[in-house]
């Protein structure tokens, strides 16, 4: 939700639309991969909470031990 508030302010400052693309997955892993592989043009940004992203290694480790 807060990302959409920031996007609105950034769009106003830039004078162009800013698109928020929610990519739900296991603690944002797929979203991080998308941003990692995006063109380095400065137009793709990853926004996440620290706790959410920090949990990813534990989730993956638990999934491999099942």
Residue pairs with C-beta under 8 A, 6 or more apart in sequence:
3 20
3 47
4 20
6 47
7 18
7 19
7 20
8 18
10 18
11 17
11 18
23 30
23 31
23 34
25 31
26 56
26 59
26 60
26 63
27 52
27 53
27 55
27 56
27 59
28 46
28 48
28 52
28 53
28 56
29 56
29 60
31 46
31 48
32 46
32 48
32 53
34 44
35 44
35 45
35 46
38 44
